[in-house]
Amino acid sequence: MVTWNNLDTLASFQDLKKADRVNLVEAMAGENGAKRVKNYTIPMAEGFAFNYAAKQVDDNVLEALVKLAKEAQLSEKFKAVYNGEVVNTGENRRVLHHMTRGQLGQAVEADGVDKRKFYVEQQERIADFANKVHAGEITNAAGEKFTTVVQIGIGGSDLGPRAIYLALENWAKKNNTFKMEAKFISNVDPDDAAAVLNSIDVAHSLFVLVSKSGTTLETLTNESFVKDALKNAGLDASKHMIAVTSETSPLAKSDDYLAAFFMDDYIGGRYSSSSAVGGAVLSLAFGPEVFAQFLEGAHEEDKLSMNEDVLQNPEMLDALIGVYERNVLGYPATAVLPYSQALNRFPAHLQQLDMESNGKCVNRFGERVSYPTGPIIFGEPGTNGQHSFYQLLHQGTDIVPLQFVGFKNSQIGTDVVIQGSTSQQKLCANVAAQIVAFACGKSDENRNKNFEGGRPSSIIIGDQVTPKTIGALLAHFENKVMFQGFLWNINSFDQEGVQLGKVLAKRVLAHETDGALKEFSDLLNI
Ligand SMILES: O=P(O)(O)OC[C@H]1O[C@](O)(CO)[C@@H](O)[C@@H]1O
């Protein structure tokens, strides 16, 4: 049995607060710093390593974090998740996204079906459909092959699949598994749909309407936008559109689609990349085998999250250090900084994953918590970020913990040697330099040129962005966020905070406004 307690009621948390603070500038200097880099590292799946040498921890703090993990029952709570207990108490739902990529615990039967079987069945149906599209067995009305796939969806029905598509596009081209170009329409801004429609050949495009609820205003509006465009081009929309939704949604039984693939209520939107939500577009774009490799990578990382040895569990330790930074050291934000152009949109996905999951001020029982929860998440790929917001990170008044991700090899392989080094070497040199610059700083008599240092970071280092590694990386962050939610005793799997704005927007559109809402509606000419 697990017990859900607030972080500040745990004795081990009070002990953690008493642990001596680590002076990172001193800890990372000289031979001691070198030793930390060698020792403070945990192997991850698919050749990754999580290195936390430049975090503000030492053996003493780590010991306190291990005790906190035990008292907060992090392993037991993860077990409750993958064994199908109703841990999303706000919505009275199980949380089964791990099961879309493998079986970690016991079989879970819900709604009269074995859930693992259900997810695999959907994957097989998608694989079959994608193979038929690629083989020209499913075509447009003129019998011609579809060349482009366009996903229509928003939030979790957009960000994860889009980030993964972009991460693998060049890899797939290089490895001859690129089947169809993918585009994405998400924003209700008409310029989003119009620009995508202007950039494609609609007659050879297959649209994937993705909405778990089947009720999201932006997605349904964009569906109509696209259907209009298809009609105007003299095409039958139902021959160009498939749906990915939950079996209980209004879209599930519609005849408007060529095919429908399902997830269910136990897969949260932001955790849905490994379900049919990511499966459809990624299998169409790169082939089902590539999607299967992505799932394999995610499953391998999930298995590591089960490790009860905290110091060998990368997700658990990452989560614990993050809570230490937030609740003991008082840092307000975390920057995610992938040194890889392929991970261009990964920070945007992590923003939803983390902030929609852990941006809560009440605990699992609806009581106000008296400690900070989820940090502000932001990020950009390096080295672009260096020439943008790193000034504040190095010399600003706030300390922002950093989460670097780096790869030894590029994806495309085309490179150039300038002044004795390749571009890839320059990229990697920058990330190494940044870690040390942030941690150690540099004294200068000129205050303006002085770097105080003491700015903590971790780095996940891998070989290359591939389907397996992107799967492992995604699972790492999903599980980190989950463990942090356990520590804060909040429900990371609902998102009531997005409702109020939706309700008020509906009132504006129905002209049922008064006060400030009416004034703003008038100012915006609605
Ligand atoms: O897939 P749906 O139901 O259209 O929802 C889209 C997104 O809207 C939200 O419910 C709220 O923003 C997200 O959690 C979700 O990912």
The ligand as a MOL file (V3000), in Angstrom:
LIG
                    3D

  0  0  0     0  0            999 V3000
M  V30 BEGIN CTAB
M  V30 COUNTS 16 16 0 0 0
M  V30 BEGIN ATOM
M  V30 1 O -6.3930 15.6180 -27.7830 0
M  V30 2 P -7.3810 16.6390 -27.3580 0
M  V30 3 O -8.5030 16.0630 -26.5610 0
M  V30 4 O -7.8930 17.4340 -28.5310 0
M  V30 5 O -6.6600 17.6370 -26.3660 0
M  V30 6 C -5.5900 18.4420 -26.7610 0
M  V30 7 C -4.8930 19.0740 -25.5980 0
M  V30 8 O -5.7790 19.8750 -24.8360 0
M  V30 9 C -5.5190 19.7410 -23.4530 0
M  V30 10 O -6.5230 18.9850 -22.8810 0
M  V30 11 C -5.4910 21.0580 -22.7270 0
M  V30 12 O -4.6200 21.9600 -23.2850 0
M  V30 13 C -4.1860 19.0000 -23.3860 0
M  V30 14 O -3.9770 18.3080 -22.2160 0
M  V30 15 C -4.3130 18.1180 -24.5720 0
M  V30 16 O -3.0690 17.5930 -24.9290 0
M  V30 END ATOM
M  V30 BEGIN BOND
M  V30 1 2 1 2
M  V30 2 1 2 3
M  V30 3 1 2 4
M  V30 4 1 2 5
M  V30 5 1 5 6
M  V30 6 1 6 7
M  V30 7 1 7 8
M  V30 8 1 7 15
M  V30 9 1 8 9
M  V30 10 1 9 10
M  V30 11 1 9 11
M  V30 12 1 9 13
M  V30 13 1 11 12
M  V30 14 1 13 14
M  V30 15 1 13 15
M  V30 16 1 15 16
M  V30 END BOND
M  V30 END CTAB
M  END
